[in-house]
């Protein structure tokens, strides 16, 4: 979920004209000419940029005399089954990436089609579930290598990789180093965080 403070006006404006439901609950917008305020996904006619004002909370809109739109009901608690689903996926990956968790398994577990799940996940997180699983595994491997306790093979399996060749390939792709290099020089990926906080360079692929 986006943080309100991190949004640029341009991003908010784009969300409004694209009726982007990912921003529902993150901000609201009022139209000065009508005195109505909406959630970003509202399908009402696109407003003129100069007439629009953004709010973080419905209460701010109310204070300025705006009334809630009858069409999108901006004050109703935001119901986002999609977001719940992708959060569930992330949770399952977090619990299972060190084992044999894969997208097929997750889609069966949640009773949704694999393609739908991949599409949704990518829309919210910008990467596919498979890429996310790899990121978690690489981050875990970095953590284990830096602790210097296990051998490369043990690290590969403990991080959830099914084979050494996959491990070497993914590790090099994401970090730019071979696992052995990181093991020899633990300062090499000093900026990498642990597997549990995954908003790292490892995410981008
Ligand atoms: Zn509306």
Boltz pocket constraint, residues with backbone or C-beta under 6 A from the ligand:
constraints:
  - pocket:
      binder: B
      contacts: [[A, 37], [A, 38], [A, 39], [A, 42], [A, 43], [A, 44], [A, 69], [A, 70], [A, 71], [A, 72], [A, 73]]
      max_distance: 6.0
